[in-house]
Structure formats: C-alpha cells, structure tokens
C-alpha cells in the first residue's frame, strides 16, 4: 500500500492512495498563494499600478518592465496568465487513477487540471453541496480571471538566470515554469460532469476490491471524511473536519474507529486563534468602524464562513445599533451561494434542519435580504453603483486581494483611515495580501476564522478512534516556526505519525494478511470438518479458485469432460489434474522429552540436543543423523539409510494428529 | 411579657405536655423558644412571669410520654431557665434538673436514639452552664462521659454541637478557676459560689478531655478521617481560647499524638492546630519548642502540592517568625520562579530537592491549582517586611507579568519547565484571573511606578486579545485602575501605549458580549474617579484625552440592548461629569442631549436598572452642583424626573426619586445644625423657625410645590410599597415640622398642588375621620367645612391645599404603622400561642368540617 503526495499544503491536500488493486486520489486542492507574486488585476485602469517603476538589475544590464514595484517589494505585472501552482502532476501517471474522492468544496479547485488532458477516465465522488458550491467557486474564479482583458503575459522573469537575481519572494518561488493559467468554464463543466453524487454513509463499491464511504466532517456544507475499506483493512481519510457547532451537520467520529491507517489533513491553519474570539473581534471592529463613520471591507470566499458571519451579524446588528447600515455581498455567484445554502437542508446541523419544517429558511440571511439590510450583486457594475450608500459593509472576493471586486474597494477606500479591512479567511497572509496597496491609511484587522480541528481537539479525537498508524503533513509534527516553544501546537502520538511532504511516496506500514474467499454451497456441503481444538474445526478441500472482480470463490472441481467422441477434431485440452495419493495433513507438536524416551526405547541412546531459535536439533551421534524439530516442520537428515528414516518418521508421526 | 400571652400560656403548656404531635408547623417550638430567650434577655425572669413553665417541665420530665420534639424543646427550655441561678435553684428544688439531664433516664425510655433529643440535651446543657452551680451539677452527675461519647456521634449536627459544648465547659472551668486563683480570698469565692472543692472536682474534666483527645486523634485519623478533622477543629478552638496553664496542660498531653499525625499525613485542620498553638503559646512554655519543631517539619516537607498549602496557611496566619516566613514566601514563589525562568529565589533558599520535585509536579495538570495557590497568596507576601522577602517586590511584579504573557501563549523563555507549564496555562482563564488579582495587589508595592509602562502594555494586550474571557477583562480593568491610582507620574506612558489603550477600550465598548461592554463602561467611570477631587483630572486626561473620548462612547452605550450596560453607562456619565458640575462649568450641547436622552430612558425604558440609574444621575448632578438653582436645565428637568420617578413601577426608582426630593427639601430649608454635637436641640420643632418670616416660608413651600417635591411626597405616601411610603412619610413629617408655623392658622389656601388620582384623598379622609373621632375637641365646624371644600377635582387630577393636607394627615400614626414590618401581627408571640391552641383543637376534633379548614388555608 502506497501513498503518493502530490501537494505539500496541509489544508489543500492532493494525495493518491494505492490500495489493493485500486488507485484512489484523495482531494485535489489548488494552492492559489502563488498569485500573491503578481500585482492586482484592477477592474478599471489603475494609473498608480501602471506607473510603478520596472525592475532593473544592479548592473543595469537587465531591465524588466513587467516586474514592478518599489524598494518594499517587486511583483509581476501581467494579466496572471500562468499564475497558479498546481499539485505535482508528474509523480505518477494520472490516467491510472480510478477514482477521485472529494472532501469539501475548497479541496477540489484543481479538478479540471487532473481530469482534463491527462487521460483520466475514472469517476469523481462528492456530495451534492460539495459539487454545487465547488462549481460556484470555480465559476467565480474563472469569472474573476477572464473578465479582465488579457494583454500579454510576462515570462522573462521565469528564466532561471534572471529569477535568481530578482528580489524578495520572487527569487524564492519554486517551479515557476510549471505554473499554469486558470482553466476555462468549458473545462470546469467537463470536469464536473465526471462527478458522481454520494450521500453520507453511502457505500460505494470499487471493483469489488474496496468500499468507499463519505462521513460527515462538520466543516462545511456537504464536507466529508472518507472511509476506504476492504474486508480486512480500513483506511480513514480525515480532511477539514470541525467539532464546533456551526451550520453543517456535526462530525461523525465513531465511524473512524479501528482504522489501520488514518490520513490526517486539513487541521486549522490558525491554531492560536479561537474562532469564537475571532468572531467577536470581527463584530466589535465592524461596529467600531461604522460608528466612526467608516466603511468595512471583508475580503472573503463566496461560500463557507460567510454564512456564519452573516448569522452572527444578524444577531449583532440590532444590539450594536447598526440597523440602518447597508451590507453588500458582491460576487458573480452571490445570489446562487445565498440560495443554495437554504436548500441543502439535509446537510445542515440539527436545529437548522428543524427550521425547514416550520417552515422557515434555515439561515437568517434570508431575513436580512427580505428586510433589505443585506443586498447582493454580481459585480460593482450595474445596479450596485446606483444603490451604493456609505458607510457600509462589503463582503467580496477574492481574499488574496489580487483579483475580483475587492481590488476596486481597496483602491477606493485604502486612502482613508476611517475605513477598515477585516480579513477573515485564513488562507492568505494578510500582510502579503496588502503588499501592493502600501502605503495604506485604511485600518487592517486580521481575524482569521478557521473552524477546522485544532491540535487539542485532534489529539482527543485520535485517542478516541485509536488508529494503528497516522499519516500527516510534516508541518503537523513540529511546532510552528514562529512559536517554537508551543509544544502544544503539534501532534504527539505513540507511535509517532508518519510525516509527508510534496512529492513524498510513502510505503504505508501495514501488510495485507488476509483475503476473503467464498465457498459455494454445494462444495461446502461436501466438507467433513474435524475438530482440532474446542471451537476450531478443520477440513481439507479440493476446489477451483475463481477470481473475478476482485471476488474469490471456491467451486467444486469440474468432472473431467468425457472423452472426445471423435479423434478428428483434436483439441488441446488441459491435462486432467494429476490425482496425488492422499497424504494426511498433520497437526500438533512433538514433545521433546517424550520423543527422546521413545527414541531410547528403539535403541537410539546417544542423542545430543541443541536448542535453536525455532525448536530443537537432535543429533543421533551413533547413526550420524540429524532430526530438526521446528514449529512448522520436521526434517530428518540421514544419508542413505532409508529404513532408519522410515522408523524415525513413524516415531515422529506417533505424536502428531492426522487429518 | 404581654398580659394576654401570660393568660394563654398555661393552656398552651397543657396542650404541649398532653400531646406534641398537633403543632401547626415544625418551627413553632423554635419560635416559642426564641420568644422565651428574647424575654429572658430583656432581664425578665421566666419563672416569675410564667410559673406554669415549671409544672410543664416536671410533667414532661416525669411522664416521658411526649414526642422527641417536645422533649428536646423541654430540655432547651430547662437549660434556659437554669441559666440563671434563681431558676437553677427552683428547678433543683423540684428535683427535676438531675433527672432531665440524665442520659440514662432517656436511654431507658428508649428516646436517646433520636438525634433530636440528643441535640436538645446538648443545647440545654450549653444554655445552663453559665455558673459554678451548673458546672458542679455537670461534674457530680458525671455528664462528661456521655458528652465525650457524643463527640463522634453519627449525626454530624450532634457531634458538632457536642464539640462546641465541650469547649464551652472547659472555658467555663477556666474562667471560674482563674477567678479562684487570682488572689481572691476564700470568702469571696464562696460568696461568688465557687468553692475550692468545685474547682478540684472539676479538674478531673481536663484530664478526661486531654486523654480523650490524645487517644482519638490518632485512632480516628486511621479509622474515621472526617471525625479526626472534627477533633482537630475542636483542638484549634480550645487552643485559641484557653489560656495557660490549662492550655499548656492540654497541649502537653496531645503533643505526641500531634507529632504522629504530622509525620503521617498532612491536612489543613492539622496545620491550623499547629499554627494556633504556635501563635497563642508564650515563648517560655515547655511545649513551645516542640510546636516550633512540628511547624518546621511541615514547612520543610518535600511534597510540592502540600508544602505550598502549608506555606500559604503559615503566611495567612501572620505568625511572628521571620525565618519561617521567609522560607514560606520562598516556597510560594518557587512555582513562579520555575515557570517564568525569572530567578526570584537564591539558588538554595528552598532546597534543591524541592525545586526538582516542584519542577516535575509543574509538568502535570496539577500545576494550575498550585500556581493559583501561589498567586492568590501574593498579597500575604507583599505585606511582609522587605528584609524577610526573598527578592525585591519589583522582581515579583516582573515574574507575574512574564507569567501573564505565558498565559497568552507568548513566551521568551525556552526552558523545558516553561514550555511544559505553558501547555496547561495558555488560555486558562482561571489562572489568568488569579494572576490579574495578584497584579492588582502588587500595585501597592513600593517600586510600582517604575514598572507602570510594562504593566500598562501587558494589560492593554489583554484588553485587546480576542481570547480574553469577560471576567479576565474585568480583572484587567481593575488592575489597570489600581496601577493608575497609585501612580503620579505618567511620563513613561508613550503615545503609542495610550493610543493602544484607547483603541482597546473603543473596541471593547462594541464587544459582542455584554459583560465586556459593561466592564468597559464601568472602567471609564472608575477612571474618572481615580483623580483626587479638585485637582486637574490627570489620569483621565493623560490616558484617554479627557471627556471628548469617553462621552461619545457612553452616549452610544445609552442605547445598548442590555439594561445593565445602559445603567452602567448612566452611572459612568454621572461620574465623568461630576468634575465639570463641581466647577459650575457651562453645559455643552452634548450634555444637553444627554439629559434629553436620559429623560427618555426614565419614561420609556423597560428595565428598572436603567431607570434607577437615571434618577441617581440627577441626584448626583443636584448634589455636586454648587448652586443648582442657577443651572436652568437641571431645574427644568427636576419636576419631570420627580413626577415620572414617583409614578414608576419599580419601588427602587420611587425610593431614589424620594431621595432626590429630600435633597431639594434640604436645599430649600437648610437645616440649622447645632454648632457642636452636645448642643441642646429643642424638642419643639416649631420654635426652630420662630423668627422665620412667614412669607419666606410660604414662598419656599410654593417653590417646593412648583419643583414637584410636594406632589411627589404625597404620591409616595400612599404608595403600596412600604419603604417608599415610609420614606415619603418621614420627609413629610420633616416638611410639616419645618413649616409648622404656617399650619397653626386655618387651612391656608395660598399653597395648593395638583395630584393625580383619588387614592390619597381617601387616605386623607380616612385619617381625618380617625383624627376627629380620636380628638373631638380639636375639630371644629368651620375647619371641617374647609377641609371638605379644599379638594377640588379636575378629571382624575385633584387640587389640594398643602397646608391643609399636612395639618390633617396623622403622619405620626402613619409613621408608626409603616415602621412595623408587614408581618408583625402574624409573627407576634400571641399569634404563635393562638396558632398552637387552634391546631390542637383541630387535631382533637378530627371530624370538624374539612371545608372550613380549606377556607382557613386559603385565607
């Protein structure tokens, strides 16, 4: 059993598990942090950005127009043509992948890269909300990238010699030549057409060899952990789980019990930030800004934590006297996201589910929309510009601040210290995200809300479900670099977890020892079991083993076909099996003392006994013969003395049971 | 004793003696006893006023057919009567005393098993043992044996009461014998009833008790740990109260047992015994050395969790023992030293072993409780003399600061101990609270000023941290106030620090948790009060840029959805504005808006807290204003505050409103205070103002009516809440006495006021009727007519003549009625006695109409 690790990102995993005869890809997350190396894509021409000077090498020999910046930082000024760093696609042949299991909508953004143009012919399994919201996120990404006209792309800087000379983070970016452009809507549609929907705890057979089944993971709508099991082995894949009470169905922990291997990914990226505290921080900073007459910008994804933020604000705006402040949600998929969340009732936590029967919308943002407190628009163009009123709160993407409508608001509000930008998504470093907007007068507040498991919760979980082996990204096996004294921010397990990094290939530490074989009833009828120990019976069986679709069946030996009627048609037929003389099967052990006594009775007196690792060696010195008594065999070594060998054999057999 | 009660009592005694089962409720005997005790305390002899009690006691004692409840009551009553020597004599004469306190008598009757009886026996004896005769009886009847047996009674109440009784016996013996020893001659002794023989015969008790304690200390420790704790508590009690030589005699007997316990198992009560012995023993006592040795054994134990408790107990008991105190302080500081890596202690001051063991212990979860003990006892360390302290207090402050940083998960040290401790304490609000308390206390340390900036920075971090629990926030604010309060120089607070604090406060004022918002608002109030009166508002101005920062925040808080926060913000506004009121500064536009907002709250807010705070705000404003009348907004607002406040549904709002009315009253008629406390005050109030010009008085009274004071008082008088009516009545009496010269004349129609509602008119009529009936000579035809005419109704509102009302209302009678609690009739002894009788009649006629009983019940 092997695990190929195509991504080193702990929360955007992409691993391939080879288990029995299947090849299963677990998630295909897309790490978009590489876009931070680029300048933002403004919706309207930004003179500020285009006026930034280009980079000139120290000796003045190289002058790159497309690498812009100032003494603080240089970034690539191109239309983000090849800006995305994909999972490692060369580690194994992707066309051999049988299935892809998706655990949540954040972990499927690289799907088109895997399913298109690689010869992939398998199936993708995901829950319905994962598929639908994943589609929205992909659609949004494509929209953000495509709506700005592509003038030209910059490639010069990717030259190894030149990159080496570049300043700051650009110099350290890895594999820049492999960075790819964003996929198209057509590719998204094609990739998603390969998705087959599954429900929680539904069992899906893969070629009869293994069974996979998604379990609720409590992190987001439709998010799941996966169980991959055969009759005798069980692998759990835990990715992005949460034990907090937010909107999704609670996590199913008990089904993870008794795993041979547990692959653990997607723990919180903010182990020191308690989500409740952060939510409080978010609300108070928001209220503080609005009261002072400023605007609040919340760069966020169009699905996920935003539902919880809106729910929290729903309760908070009354108490903070913010009743008249408008809230805007701007995203090409804003409308669908808000509406989808209301229709996936069966994937929600219990108390939201019960609301549906009242009937009431499960999320309170419906009421915010109804009372006109929350308004949503596909983009800043069109209706929004006529309705826009300040001070206000704007939720919009993309959290990297490199593309999407957020770029516009950063340019618009960045100059006033009354305004605040509040970061809630943990995927990007807020300082890196803000770099191209410096100097910035706007206040910045960082309250990352990551509801995924923290180290304390995960160690409790592992204590409960007791997996034999744990595999996890190497980042989880040591404290964070910035807080090396926090021994509580790492996984401490016995036996220690197996760490992986990008491009690792792990041999998972357990051997398959058993296989299930079925016996046909008529064959079973013919068996004559005899009891060797109380409760254990043994029978010999002669049969034909048939293996089909990874199922093994014992069938009766077919009777030899009647002799061919004519000799004209000579066919090569299999030789009938040679029927061997029936040899009894032996069981039991030869007791040393008793055996020595018997030998003595038969006149063999000079016996030297030597103890070995597996048993004993008896040296019959007079006869120059060796008897090796081992746990699973006895050897009599005597040269050219057949009668003696037969005698000794019979003596040994006396002590053994025959079947 | 009430004549009526005396007449009913014999029948009650009969009923009780006949059968005790038919009592109205199980507390009636207790109430009866309370009444008897109260009567005795006033110096009345029970037997003289109610001789029937003696018959009752002997009846019960000899018949033994009564229930245990009655018997227990009888025992206690006997003790109460026998507490006086006369009563004792009377009881002894009818030879009832010996019998009633004889346990064998009750054992034979099979009643001793009932804990109720045993407790009656103990409490009866406890009441009786006040004089030497009683003690002699106790000795002669050999009651010490049964009492010692009761020390470990199966009932916890019995055993505890028995402990107390034993201590009492010894103390009585001590006081009697010391009276005997202290140079009094034999004749005096005999006169006081203490014979030498008594003392000698009683000395056996001491031996008995000491032997008993010695034996059971060790025995019970192994067999019944809870009982052993009980005995240790008894021993502490005795050691604290007894004096030498008795004290030492006791200690000498038990010291070996104590030593055995000390080496066996540590416990807090045992520590208390040792500490009590150590502090009460004279230095020249024989056993002092041994006690000091035991103390050392305990202090130098090697079990970290225990030794910390011992050290804390030692410091709390304020022993005068510098060496041990220094060591105990060292032990308490050791966990902080290890956890923070700041060397508070010299390397070997607490021993290497203990340090190693402590370091190990801190790696487990128990480190939380150990560190909490250490932190909560820091106040004991700070009051120690500087030469006893293991390190300068500055270092302790630094260690607490470092530790608080550790609690936030931020640490500069990488020692293993530090890493291990941080695993448990990070984010633990329990530890954070203890540490904040300690930091608050440390503000008193002499070198506080130098560390202000560090403390300020850390507290701001806590205030800013999203993970701080509301209680931790509150403690942080408290610590900040304490530190700001002791500092005079704020030059170390940089602008950046100041800005940080302002930012944090502004953010917390918008916090999602109301507790946090409330603490923030309260903090602003405390900060306003920190500055000394009359001085420039240094802290507030320096730290938060004066009121321009706080007032907008508080105005927002006035609209908070949580009523506590609204109330706090109103109170804080008052605290913040007090200074400008005192200065008589002109009101700003903002302040005028606030007043309007407050009046809205008073009339519309659904919660009492906020409305109470509004009334208090105006009271504070009025009382701190040097000349309220010159502040037109205040005087404009007062009438509406008074009229709304007194009509409020919440009785506290009404009461606060009357307090405001009182202020106005006092302002209008400033009292002529006597020049010195011994000056003679005239009893006749009207003479006070003999020289007062009548028209001045009239004018003042008119202004009171205009301000709404008089209507408020009159409304308050008929209020259904007793405290409100009482307060209004007292104020009206004050007013009446002040303006009495106006009242001598016939009803003066010159001052009249409008009142809403009819209830007070009925009240006045009722009073007037009583008035005229009670004193027919006073009333005259013409006055009656005038009174009839005065109230002229206008819709619901009524117009009355103030002087007429003040004259006609019998305020003094009203006051005496209001002074009594509303259940005074129900709780009177007569009512109790009657209840007992009624219940017995009902019980003796079980066939009486059950319907009637139900009616009685309903009533």
Interface residues (C-beta under 8 A of the other chain):
Chain A: X272 X273 X274 X277 X278 X279 X280 X281 X283 X284 X285 X287 X288 X291 X312 X316 X318 X319 X320 X321 X447 X483 X484 X485 X486 X487 X488
Chain B: X409 X411 X413 X414 X418 X419 X420 X422 X423 X426 X427 X465 X466 X467 X468 X506 X507 X508 X509 X510 X511 X512 X513 X556 X559 X560 X561 X562
